[in-house]
Amino acid sequence: MSILSIRILLFILILIGIFIVFKAIKFFRSAFNGVILLTLPYNDNAGSFTVSKPGVYAIWHKGPLFEKTPLTYFKPHILNTATNKEIKLNRSILSPRSNSLNTGRMELFTFKAEAGHYELKLVPGSSTSRFQAMIGSAIPLANIDLSHYSIEIQKSQAQVFTILAIPLLLLGIAGIIGGLVIGLLAEKIFI
């Protein structure tokens, strides 16, 4: 095989690496930037939303950074209004976070929903684990002003895709760098 053929194959490897990096970034973006179906301030305690397409959805907590949160006081419950069945909420494994300069968002739960109308209620309870609640109560912060906090329901993806995005991103970067470096050194390596 000639050096030119090897360099062409390595150039194709770079293109494949770029495609894989693009897909991995798309998986990451889908974990954070889904369509928001409902924004419910903690003061309201209940709200309704409509799911147009069946799929995976997530419950996000939104509030100011570096302040105590109301997560240990409220727990979300979602009810399908047509069947009066409660939707099973799964704790977020990765618990992705998204911050701006003064507000932060954190994924709390994920759930699967069919198309239909749903009601979200904030009931007394805790949205955190006992360990998180213990750590939170040990930190001396100011009292909570519920008007600054809200719960969001947004379209999400299965967390498997978010986990899969990490090795895909590394594989794509390795393909780009490996194809570039080996392509530049092809004459020394393959002769």
N, CA, C and O of each residue as an XYZ file, in Angstrom:
764
protein
N       0.847     -1.170      0.000
C       0.000      0.000      0.000
C       0.900      1.244      0.000
O       1.879      1.319      0.743
N       0.553      2.195     -0.834
C       1.377      3.386     -0.947
C       1.095      4.368      0.198
O       0.064      4.283      0.865
N       2.014      5.280      0.408
C       1.876      6.309      1.454
C       0.645      7.176      1.170
O      -0.060      7.579      2.095
N       0.392      7.459     -0.101
C      -0.773      8.267     -0.449
C      -2.073      7.558     -0.042
O      -2.989      8.193      0.479
N      -2.149      6.259     -0.278
C      -3.345      5.488      0.111
C      -3.526      5.489      1.624
O      -4.645      5.614      2.121
N      -2.425      5.350      2.351
C      -2.487      5.368      3.819
C      -2.955      6.731      4.302
O      -3.790      6.819      5.203
N      -2.425      7.791      3.711
C      -2.843      9.143      4.108
C      -4.322      9.390      3.796
O      -5.008     10.063      4.565
N      -4.813      8.859      2.688
C      -6.238      9.001      2.348
C      -7.088      8.276      3.403
O      -8.099      8.812      3.856
N      -6.685      7.073      3.790
C      -7.419      6.330      4.829
C      -7.392      7.071      6.168
O      -8.393      7.104      6.884
N      -6.259      7.656      6.499
C      -6.162      8.414      7.746
C      -6.992      9.704      7.685
O      -7.537     10.139      8.699
N      -7.088     10.314      6.497
C      -7.947     11.478      6.330
C      -9.416     11.093      6.526
O     -10.190     11.842      7.122
N      -9.784      9.924      6.021
C     -11.151      9.411      6.238
C     -11.381      9.166      7.724
O     -12.475      9.418      8.229
N     -10.356      8.672      8.436
C     -10.461      8.472      9.889
C     -10.718      9.795     10.609
O     -11.483      9.841     11.572
N     -10.082     10.864     10.144
C     -10.318     12.193     10.738
C     -11.771     12.608     10.516
O     -12.410     13.123     11.434
N     -12.300     12.391      9.312
C     -13.687     12.746      9.027
C     -14.665     11.931      9.881
O     -15.660     12.464     10.374
N     -14.378     10.644     10.050
C     -15.221      9.799     10.906
C     -15.150     10.287     12.347
O     -16.166     10.312     13.042
N     -13.960     10.676     12.803
C     -13.798     11.214     14.153
C     -14.598     12.486     14.354
O     -15.204     12.676     15.408
N     -14.607     13.368     13.351
C     -15.385     14.612     13.435
C     -16.877     14.287     13.525
O     -17.603     14.907     14.302
N     -17.333     13.318     12.734
C     -18.741     12.916     12.774
C     -19.111     12.358     14.153
O     -20.172     12.683     14.686
N     -18.251     11.528     14.726
C     -18.520     10.935     16.047
C     -18.549     12.027     17.122
O     -19.413     11.998     17.999
N     -17.629     12.977     17.071
C     -17.629     14.088     18.035
C     -18.918     14.893     17.906
O     -19.513     15.277     18.913
N     -19.355     15.152     16.667
C     -20.601     15.886     16.438
C     -21.787     15.155     17.069
O     -22.621     15.782     17.723
N     -21.871     13.825     16.879
C     -22.969     13.038     17.457
C     -22.913     13.048     18.983
O     -23.950     13.166     19.637
N     -21.716     12.925     19.557
C     -21.573     12.926     21.021
C     -22.012     14.264     21.604
O     -22.683     14.299     22.635
N     -21.642     15.357     20.958
C     -22.061     16.683     21.425
C     -23.583     16.814     21.320
O     -24.217     17.421     22.183
N     -24.159     16.253     20.278
C     -25.612     16.281     20.121
C     -26.293     15.521     21.265
O     -27.324     15.966     21.770
N     -25.728     14.378     21.680
C     -26.265     13.628     22.822
C     -26.185     14.465     24.099
O     -27.134     14.505     24.882
N     -25.042     15.134     24.306
C     -24.894     15.990     25.496
C     -25.918     17.130     25.482
O     -26.549     17.412     26.501
N     -26.076     17.771     24.348
C     -27.021     18.896     24.255
C     -28.447     18.439     24.525
O     -29.220     19.161     25.155
N     -28.806     17.242     24.052
C     -30.158     16.731     24.276
C     -30.433     16.485     25.753
O     -31.582     16.550     26.189
N     -29.398     16.206     26.518
C     -29.575     15.983     27.953
C     -29.897     17.280     28.685
O     -30.531     17.246     29.740
N     -29.474     18.419     28.151
C     -29.636     19.697     28.838
C     -30.674     20.618     28.212
O     -31.281     21.421     28.920
N     -30.892     20.524     26.910
C     -31.671     21.539     26.206
C     -32.947     21.001     25.579
O     -33.209     21.262     24.405
N     -33.741     20.260     26.331
C     -35.008     19.777     25.808
C     -36.063     20.868     25.826
O     -35.882     21.915     26.448
N     -37.160     20.615     25.142
C     -38.281     21.547     25.110
C     -38.941     21.570     26.492
O     -39.281     20.521     27.037
N     -39.118     22.758     27.048
C     -39.725     22.898     28.377
C     -41.242     22.891     28.229
O     -41.814     23.718     27.520
N     -41.890     21.937     28.915
C     -43.341     21.800     28.855
C     -44.045     22.575     29.957
O     -45.184     23.007     29.781
N     -43.377     22.757     31.097
C     -44.002     23.435     32.233
C     -42.921     24.036     33.109
O     -41.910     23.391     33.386
N     -43.131     25.261     33.543
C     -42.316     25.882     34.575
C     -43.261     26.210     35.718
O     -44.170     27.028     35.576
N     -43.035     25.561     36.852
C     -43.929     25.702     37.998
C     -43.175     26.294     39.178
O     -42.293     25.641     39.736
N     -43.515     27.541     39.573
C     -42.892     28.099     40.781
C     -43.300     27.272     42.008
O     -44.417     26.760     42.077
N     -42.390     27.151     42.963
C     -42.687     26.374     44.172
C     -43.897     26.939     44.918
O     -44.599     26.193     45.601
N     -44.148     28.235     44.798
C     -45.301     28.846     45.472
C     -46.635     28.332     44.947
O     -47.626     28.356     45.677
N     -46.687     27.864     43.690
C     -47.952     27.446     43.081
C     -48.379     26.036     43.484
O     -49.578     25.764     43.547
N     -47.452     25.146     43.753
C     -47.697     23.767     44.201
C     -48.335     22.836     43.182
O     -48.228     21.622     43.353
N     -48.991     23.321     42.131
C     -49.604     22.430     41.145
C     -49.670     23.113     39.790
O     -49.837     24.329     39.694
N     -49.537     22.310     38.754
C     -49.632     22.816     37.388
C     -49.890     21.666     36.438
O     -49.651     20.509     36.785
N     -50.373     21.967     35.247
C     -50.645     20.904     34.281
C     -49.844     21.146     33.006
O     -49.481     22.275     32.676
N     -49.582     20.048     32.303
C     -48.833     20.116     31.053
C     -49.321     19.021     30.122
O     -49.969     18.067     30.552
N     -49.005     19.168     28.854
C     -49.435     18.222     27.835
C     -48.212     17.625     27.150
O     -47.299     18.341     26.739
N     -48.211     16.317     27.038
C     -47.158     15.597     26.323
C     -47.712     15.254     24.948
O     -48.701     14.529     24.842
N     -47.081     15.768     23.890
C     -47.569     15.514     22.538
C     -46.962     14.256     21.924
O     -47.596     13.596     21.100
N     -45.742     13.927     22.323
C     -45.078     12.730     21.799
C     -44.629     11.856     22.967
O     -44.045     12.364     23.923
N     -44.890     10.551     22.906
C     -44.400      9.684     23.985
C     -42.876      9.686     24.015
O     -42.225      9.798     22.977
N     -42.320      9.560     25.204
C     -40.868      9.554     25.327
C     -40.424      9.729     26.758
O     -41.194      9.538     27.700
N     -39.161     10.098     26.902
C     -38.560     10.310     28.215
C     -38.578     11.800     28.515
O     -38.225     12.623     27.671
N     -38.993     12.131     29.727
C     -39.065     13.520     30.171
C     -38.342     13.635     31.504
O     -38.119     12.632     32.184
N     -37.978     14.844     31.874
C     -37.204     15.053     33.098
C     -37.799     16.187     33.921
O     -38.405     17.117     33.390
N     -37.608     16.081     35.231
C     -37.993     17.141     36.161
C     -36.714     17.823     36.607
O     -35.814     17.180     37.146
N     -36.636     19.128     36.380
C     -35.466     19.927     36.734
C     -35.840     20.914     37.834
O     -36.949     21.448     37.856
N     -34.914     21.143     38.731
C     -35.048     22.173     39.765
C     -34.258     23.384     39.288
O     -33.137     23.242     38.800
N     -34.840     24.582     39.426
C     -34.162     25.805     38.995
C     -34.213     26.823     40.123
O     -35.261     27.035     40.734
N     -33.074     27.451     40.395
C     -33.034     28.461     41.447
C     -31.700     29.172     41.489
O     -30.799     28.865     40.708
N     -31.569     30.137     42.413
C     -30.318     30.894     42.527
C     -29.170     30.008     43.010
O     -29.369     29.046     43.752
N     -27.982     30.357     42.570
C     -26.785     29.624     42.994
C     -26.386     30.010     44.414
O     -26.679     31.113     44.874
N     -25.729     29.106     45.087
C     -25.130     29.334     46.405
C     -26.143     29.743     47.465
O     -25.826     30.515     48.371
N     -27.359     29.227     47.351
C     -28.382     29.445     48.369
C     -29.021     28.113     48.704
O     -28.981     27.174     47.909
N     -29.605     28.037     49.878
C     -30.290     26.832     50.309
C     -31.492     26.593     49.405
O     -32.164     27.546     49.011
N     -31.770     25.347     49.075
C     -32.868     25.018     48.170
C     -34.010     24.330     48.915
O     -33.802     23.762     49.987
N     -35.216     24.382     48.347
C     -36.364     23.741     48.991
C     -36.516     22.258     48.650
O     -37.601     21.703     48.828
N     -35.471     21.612     48.170
C     -35.570     20.222     47.744
C     -35.908     19.263     48.884
O     -36.458     18.190     48.640
N     -35.588     19.631     50.118
C     -35.881     18.739     51.244
C     -37.294     18.950     51.788
O     -37.698     18.254     52.719
N     -38.045     19.885     51.234
C     -39.392     20.170     51.719
C     -40.493     19.672     50.788
O     -41.616     19.425     51.228
N     -40.175     19.526     49.506
C     -41.188     19.163     48.519
C     -40.728     17.980     47.683
O     -39.536     17.789     47.440
N     -41.708     17.190     47.249
C     -41.443     16.078     46.345
C     -42.470     16.150     45.215
O     -43.659     16.314     45.485
N     -42.044     16.032     43.961
C     -43.003     16.103     42.855
C     -43.765     14.784     42.666
O     -43.210     13.700     42.843
N     -45.025     14.902     42.309
C     -45.859     13.769     41.912
C     -46.527     14.139     40.601
O     -47.046     15.245     40.450
N     -46.511     13.202     39.645
C     -47.124     13.448     38.349
C     -48.265     12.460     38.168
O     -48.110     11.259     38.393
N     -49.415     12.984     37.756
C     -50.621     12.190     37.598
C     -51.133     12.341     36.174
O     -51.264     13.457     35.671
N     -51.423     11.210     35.521
C     -52.052     11.242     34.210
C     -53.520     11.581     34.452
O     -54.230     10.802     35.089
N     -53.985     12.720     33.960
C     -55.341     13.168     34.278
C     -56.422     12.312     33.615
O     -57.546     12.274     34.115
N     -56.126     11.630     32.518
C     -57.117     10.786     31.838
C     -57.337      9.475     32.595
O     -58.470      9.005     32.699
N     -56.261      8.881     33.125
C     -56.375      7.580     33.790
C     -56.291      7.665     35.308
O     -56.538      6.674     35.994
N     -55.946      8.832     35.841
C     -55.718      9.028     37.284
C     -54.619      8.117     37.829
O     -54.616      7.788     39.016
N     -53.697      7.712     36.976
C     -52.565      6.893     37.410
C     -51.360      7.787     37.666
O     -51.076      8.716     36.910
N     -50.667      7.482     38.749
C     -49.457      8.228     39.071
C     -48.304      7.690     38.232
O     -48.147      6.480     38.069
N     -47.509      8.599     37.710
C     -46.357      8.238     36.881
C     -45.175      7.951     37.802
O     -44.899      8.702     38.738
N     -44.482      6.844     37.515
C     -43.302      6.478     38.315
C     -42.139      7.400     37.954
O     -41.773      7.536     36.786
N     -41.567      8.028     38.981
C     -40.415      8.900     38.792
C     -39.145      8.148     39.166
O     -39.087      7.496     40.209
N     -38.140      8.236     38.324
C     -36.841      7.600     38.580
C     -35.826      8.681     38.922
O     -35.735      9.698     38.234
N     -35.068      8.460     39.982
C     -34.018      9.425     40.330
C     -33.019      9.524     39.187
O     -32.661      8.523     38.565
N     -32.588     10.716     38.930
C     -31.606     10.935     37.882
C     -30.266     10.347     38.318
O     -29.749     10.690     39.381
N     -29.716      9.474     37.505
C     -28.443      8.823     37.849
C     -27.296      9.825     37.782
O     -26.493      9.925     38.709
N     -27.228     10.554     36.691
C     -26.122     11.495     36.496
C     -26.404     12.850     37.110
O     -25.475     13.588     37.437
N     -27.668     13.184     37.271
C     -28.089     14.469     37.818
C     -27.355     15.626     37.135
O     -26.637     16.383     37.788
N     -27.541     15.761     35.804
C     -26.847     16.841     35.097
C     -27.218     18.213     35.641
O     -28.323     18.424     36.141
N     -26.283     19.128     35.535
C     -26.476     20.485     36.022
C     -26.130     21.478     34.919
O     -25.269     21.231     34.074
N     -26.822     22.596     34.954
C     -26.575     23.661     33.991
C     -26.654     24.982     34.751
O     -27.677     25.286     35.363
N     -25.590     25.756     34.713
C     -25.525     27.001     35.478
C     -25.287     28.193     34.573
O     -24.592     28.104     33.561
N     -25.883     29.316     34.964
C     -25.540     30.601     34.368
C     -24.818     31.388     35.457
O     -24.348     30.794     36.427
N     -24.720     32.695     35.323
C     -23.977     33.469     36.317
C     -24.649     33.487     37.683
O     -23.966     33.486     38.707
N     -25.986     33.503     37.713
C     -26.653     33.613     39.017
C     -27.712     32.548     39.278
O     -28.204     32.454     40.403
N     -28.081     31.739     38.281
C     -29.052     30.668     38.501
C     -28.466     29.327     38.091
O     -27.554     29.242     37.268
N     -29.015     28.296     38.685
C     -28.576     26.945     38.380
C     -29.769     26.039     38.156
O     -30.852     26.265     38.697
N     -29.558     25.007     37.349
C     -30.580     23.998     37.095
C     -29.975     22.636     37.380
O     -28.795     22.402     37.118
N     -30.798     21.731     37.925
C     -30.336     20.386     38.219
C     -31.459     19.400     37.916
O     -32.601     19.602     38.329
N     -31.130     18.340     37.198
C     -32.116     17.310     36.899
C     -32.324     16.455     38.139
O     -31.363     15.938     38.707
N     -33.571     16.306     38.558
C     -33.893     15.524     39.745
C     -34.412     14.135     39.402
O     -33.932     13.137     39.940
N     -35.392     14.072     38.504
C     -36.047     12.816     38.167
C     -36.245     12.719     36.665
O     -36.281     13.727     35.958
N     -36.374     11.484     36.190
C     -36.783     11.231     34.819
C     -38.005     10.329     34.863
O     -38.229      9.611     35.838
N     -38.790     10.373     33.798
C     -39.969      9.510     33.721
C     -40.347      9.308     32.267
O     -40.025     10.124     31.403
N     -41.040      8.196     32.012
C     -41.561      7.924     30.675
C     -43.025      8.310     30.666
O     -43.759      8.030     31.615
N     -43.447      8.954     29.592
C     -44.836      9.388     29.493
C     -45.360      9.155     28.089
O     -44.658      9.363     27.100
N     -46.604      8.722     28.024
C     -47.317      8.604     26.758
C     -47.940      9.965     26.439
O     -47.980     10.854     27.290
N     -48.414     10.114     25.231
C     -49.083     11.363     24.860
C     -50.332     11.534     25.718
O     -51.080     10.580     25.932
N     -50.553     12.748     26.208
C     -51.728     12.999     27.029
C     -51.522     14.211     27.932
O     -50.541     14.944     27.816
N     -52.482     14.392     28.831
C     -52.462     15.518     29.765
C     -52.047     15.015     31.148
O     -52.483     13.958     31.604
N     -51.194     15.803     31.797
C     -50.649     15.412     33.092
C     -50.733     16.577     34.066
O     -50.816     17.739     33.669
N     -50.709     16.234     35.354
C     -50.704     17.248     36.401
C     -49.509     16.999     37.313
O     -49.271     15.873     37.750
N     -48.769     18.051     37.589
C     -47.630     17.998     38.505
C     -48.047     18.651     39.814
O     -48.543     19.777     39.826
N     -47.844     17.934     40.918
C     -48.125     18.483     42.247
C     -46.858     18.398     43.079
O     -46.128     17.409     43.017
N     -46.602     19.431     43.851
C     -45.511     19.424     44.813
C     -46.118     19.113     46.173
O     -46.861     19.920     46.732
N     -45.794     17.927     46.705
C     -46.341     17.490     47.984
C     -45.234     17.514     49.032
O     -44.056     17.485     48.678
N     -45.589     17.567     50.309
C     -44.557     17.529     51.345
C     -43.745     16.241     51.245
O     -44.296     15.162     51.025
N     -42.466     16.365     51.406
C     -41.540     15.239     51.292
C     -40.186     15.757     50.865
O     -39.943     16.963     50.879
N     -39.311     14.856     50.487
C     -37.963     15.253     50.096
C     -37.630     14.728     48.716
O     -37.901     13.568     48.405
N     -37.042     15.577     47.886
C     -36.594     15.184     46.552
C     -35.140     14.732     46.560
O     -34.577     14.427     45.509
N     -34.533     14.688     47.737
C     -33.128     14.315     47.841
C     -32.981     13.029     48.644
O     -33.921     12.585     49.303
N     -31.811     12.447     48.583
C     -31.519     11.273     49.399
C     -31.255     11.721     50.841
O     -31.078     12.911     51.100
N     -31.231     10.794     51.748
C     -30.969     11.142     53.152
C     -29.588     11.760     53.319
O     -29.408     12.697     54.096
N     -28.619     11.232     52.587
C     -27.254     11.759     52.670
C     -27.207     13.211     52.199
O     -26.593     14.055     52.853
N     -27.855     13.509     51.063
C     -27.879     14.876     50.554
C     -28.602     15.809     51.518
O     -28.172     16.943     51.730
N     -29.705     15.328     52.105
C     -30.446     16.150     53.062
C     -29.605     16.443     54.294
O     -29.649     17.550     54.831
N     -28.832     15.445     54.747
C     -27.976     15.624     55.918
C     -26.881     16.660     55.631
O     -26.608     17.526     56.463
N     -26.267     16.569     54.467
C     -25.228     17.534     54.076
C     -25.841     18.937     53.964
O     -25.262     19.910     54.446
N     -27.020     19.036     53.324
C     -27.670     20.321     53.140
C     -28.057     20.981     54.447
O     -27.975     22.203     54.575
N     -28.482     20.183     55.424
C     -28.877     20.773     56.706
C     -27.661     21.201     57.526
O     -27.783     22.038     58.420
N     -26.506     20.643     57.235
C     -25.296     21.000     57.973
C     -24.688     22.320     57.491
O     -23.915     22.953     58.211
N     -25.040     22.725     56.279
C     -24.479     23.960     55.721
C     -25.327     25.143     56.186
O     -26.527     25.185     55.916
N     -24.719     26.099     56.878
C     -25.501     27.243     57.374
C     -25.706     28.291     56.270
O     -24.811     29.077     55.960
N     -26.897     28.277     55.696
C     -27.239     29.249     54.663
C     -28.511     29.980     55.068
O     -29.211     29.561     55.990
N     -28.801     31.059     54.383
C     -29.984     31.873     54.686
C     -31.265     31.075     54.434
O     -31.248     30.042     53.765
N     -32.364     31.570     54.978
C     -33.659     30.928     54.774
C     -34.046     30.938     53.298
O     -33.505     31.703     52.499
N     -34.985     30.076     52.960
C     -35.396     29.893     51.575
C     -36.536     30.837     51.222
O     -37.527     30.923     51.947
N     -36.392     31.545     50.103
C     -37.468     32.363     49.553
C     -38.012     31.604     48.344
O     -37.384     31.591     47.285
N     -39.182     30.970     48.499
C     -39.730     30.099     47.463
C     -40.027     30.818     46.155
O     -40.145     30.166     45.117
N     -40.151     32.127     46.172
C     -40.463     32.846     44.942
C     -39.304     32.819     43.936
O     -39.496     33.137     42.762
N     -38.116     32.443     44.386
C     -36.951     32.392     43.491
C     -36.723     31.005     42.891
O     -35.814     30.833     42.079
N     -37.525     30.018     43.273
C     -37.289     28.637     42.851
C     -38.456     28.114     42.034
O     -39.605     28.506     42.240
N     -38.145     27.224     41.106
C     -39.195     26.617     40.293
C     -38.803     25.203     39.884
O     -37.645     24.799     39.989
N     -39.793     24.476     39.422
C     -39.617     23.125     38.885
C     -39.952     23.200     37.403
O     -40.916     23.862     37.016
N     -39.163     22.525     36.570
C     -39.414     22.504     35.132
C     -39.581     21.071     34.657
O     -38.869     20.170     35.099
N     -40.526     20.873     33.757
C     -40.678     19.592     33.063
C     -40.173     19.831     31.651
O     -40.620     20.753     30.969
N     -39.235     18.990     31.215
C     -38.707     19.181     29.864
C     -38.489     17.843     29.186
O     -38.297     16.818     29.841
N     -38.522     17.871     27.860
C     -38.221     16.691     27.047
C     -36.778     16.322     27.292
O     -35.905     17.187     27.358
N     -36.530     15.031     27.426
C     -35.174     14.575     27.713
C     -34.847     13.385     26.828
O     -35.504     13.152     25.814
N     -33.855     12.656     27.209
C     -33.474     11.430     26.516
C     -33.123     10.400     27.565
O     -32.912     10.743     28.729
N     -33.060      9.154     27.171
C     -32.656      8.105     28.098
C     -31.233      8.392     28.572
O     -30.380      8.801     27.783
N     -30.983      8.178     29.855
C     -29.672      8.512     30.413
C     -28.564      7.633     29.848
O     -27.385      7.965     29.968
N     -28.935      6.517     29.233
C     -27.941      5.665     28.579
C     -27.231      6.435     27.473
O     -26.025      6.277     27.281
N     -27.977      7.273     26.741
C     -27.374      8.052     25.661
C     -26.402      9.103     26.196
O     -25.382      9.387     25.569
N     -26.722      9.673     27.347
C     -25.816     10.645     27.952
C     -24.536      9.956     28.407
O     -23.441     10.487     28.223
N     -24.675      8.779     28.996
C     -23.496      8.011     29.427
C     -22.689      7.571     28.208
O     -21.458      7.602     28.238
N     -23.368      7.163     27.142
C     -22.704      6.731     25.918
C     -21.952      7.870     25.240
O     -20.979      7.628     24.526
N     -22.387      9.096     25.450
C     -21.760     10.253     24.803
C     -20.313     10.439     25.253
O     -19.490     10.925     24.477
N     -19.988     10.067     26.485
C     -18.618     10.265     26.994
C     -17.609      9.415     26.227
O     -16.641      9.968     25.705
N     -17.793      8.067     26.132
C     -16.814      7.308     25.340
C     -16.847      7.653     23.857
O     -15.818      7.583     23.185
N     -18.023      8.026     23.333
C     -18.086      8.439     21.932
C     -17.246      9.688     21.684
O     -16.535      9.779     20.683
N     -17.332     10.640     22.593
C     -16.547     11.867     22.462
C     -15.049     11.550     22.494
O     -14.282     12.074     21.686
N     -14.644     10.702     23.419
C     -13.223     10.321     23.505
C     -12.773      9.562     22.255
O     -11.669      9.783     21.756
N     -13.629      8.668     21.750
C     -13.304      7.919     20.539
C     -13.153      8.852     19.338
O     -12.227      8.704     18.540
N     -14.070      9.814     19.217
C     -13.994     10.764     18.108
C     -12.742     11.618     18.166
O     -12.088     11.835     17.146
N     -12.400     12.107     19.361
C     -11.183     12.915     19.523
C      -9.946     12.079     19.207
O      -9.014     12.559     18.560
N      -9.941     10.818     19.670
C      -8.805      9.936     19.362
C      -8.687      9.707     17.858
O      -7.578      9.661     17.327
N      -9.822      9.563     17.162
C      -9.793      9.386     15.710
C      -9.242     10.606     14.998
O      -8.466     10.484     14.050
N      -9.641     11.779     15.454
C      -9.160     13.027     14.823
C      -7.664     13.194     15.053
O      -6.901     13.398     14.108
N      -7.248     13.106     16.319
C      -5.823     13.315     16.640
C      -4.966     12.198     16.056
O      -3.906     12.455     15.485
N      -5.432     10.945     16.202
C      -4.662      9.815     15.665
C      -4.521      9.891     14.164
O      -3.432      9.670     13.634
N      -5.605     10.201     13.462
C      -5.534     10.319     12.005
C      -4.620     11.436     11.568
O      -3.894     11.293     10.584
N      -4.640     12.563     12.290
C      -3.800     13.704     11.941
C      -2.321     13.403     12.204
O      -1.476     13.619     11.335
N      -2.016     12.907     13.401
C      -0.617     12.657     13.768
C      -0.015     11.545     12.922
O       1.083     11.693     12.385
N      -0.732     10.433     12.802
C      -0.192      9.319     12.010
C      -0.113      9.712     10.537
O       0.798      9.288      9.827
N      -1.078     10.530     10.075
C      -1.016     11.000      8.681
C       0.206     11.857      8.413
O       0.822     11.747      7.353
N       0.565     12.717      9.370
C       1.753     13.555      9.204
C       3.048     12.741      9.287
O       4.038     13.056      8.628
N       3.019     11.707     10.098
C       4.225     10.884     10.276
C       4.188      9.598      9.455
O       4.980      8.690      9.707
N       3.293      9.504      8.488
C       3.101      8.281      7.732
C       4.386      7.799      7.037
O       4.661      6.600      7.018
N       5.164      8.716      6.473
C       6.379      8.326      5.778
C       7.374      7.675      6.745
O       8.062      6.726      6.370
N       7.457      8.167      7.972
C       8.392      7.591      8.943
C       7.875      6.289      9.550
O       8.664      5.402      9.879
N       6.560      6.169      9.701
C       5.993      4.986     10.335
C       5.891      3.809      9.376
O       6.220      2.685      9.755
N       5.448      4.034      8.154
C       5.133      2.947      7.236
C       6.237      2.641      6.218
O       6.041      1.817      5.325
N       7.376      3.287      6.345
C       8.472      2.958      5.414
C       9.560      2.241      6.167
O      10.576      1.871      5.579
